[in-house]
Amino acid sequence: MRVDVHTHVWPERIAETVRQLTAGPMKLEMAFRNTVDGIKAHMRESGVEKSVVLGIVERADQVTRANDWLMSIQDEMLVPFGAMHPDLDDKAGEVRRLRDGGVKGIKLHPIINGFYPDDPKMYPAYEEMGDSMVVAIHSGLLPHIGPEEPAYAAPERIMNLLRQFPKLKVIALHLGGFYMLDEAERYLIGRENILIDTAWPPSLGEVASDTLAAIINRHGAHKVCFGTDYPFASQVTDADHLLALPLSDSQKEGIMGENAREFIGL
């Protein structure tokens, strides 16, 4: 089974607006259609059987309706992870609602929402999740983040979270540190209780093959999942880059889907 653990799509009515916003302030250009129809067409081309769709909101009052929509697109191809926001009043209740709706995890984006993942105000969500759901966390920076701005999603912060909740099932996205690979190596790579994904838009090919293979080998290929950040990157080209690495067939099979299937429960 081929699984992409890191994708984003939006309802048709707002898809173009979101595309323009990400290309502007965030300096992230979408290479593909950011809709349900768009990702499914791309999946058929790439051979990806399941895509984990990660929910993102800017405000707490958007969480409920965003999660309603995410649950509505759940099917054999799309696996939604719910949106969460640090200012949501009843985080534990929303986690329970997602679980009851068949959702297997949540997505946190500390940069967009301006919080640290180890902040105690997030603890009610983590406590409710226990070890039965997965939290996918943006780890590292974004292209528009300057050195003077807070590193909300620094790998060290995610490690602090894991110390507080050692049973929490965490995927640190972007190889554990987008534009912060040195910090990821220092705090996350090689740890036993965390997975990383391979998303590095606009293309995983920007990470040299020897660097990528070294990260995978040090962390352990059984704790690495294929992720692209679709629609910002291609499932086809990123998969080709991974499959060309000097790894065993069993390691590649795990990374391309089996690790995610087991960890998330697909």
Secondary structure, 3 states (H helix, E strand, C coil): CCEEEEECCCCHHHHHHHHHHHHCCCCCCCCCCCCHHHHHHHHHHHCCCEEEEECCCCCHHHHHHHHHHHHHCCCCCEEEEEECCCCCCCHHHHHHHHHHCCCCEEEECHHHHCCCCCCHHHHHHHHHHCCCCEEEECCECCCCCCCCCCCCCCHHHHHHHHHHCCCCEEEECCCCCECCHHHHHHHCCCCCCCEEECCCCCCHHHCCHHHHHHHHHHHCHHHEECCCCECCCCHHHHHHHHHCCCCCHHHHHHHHHHHHHHHHHC
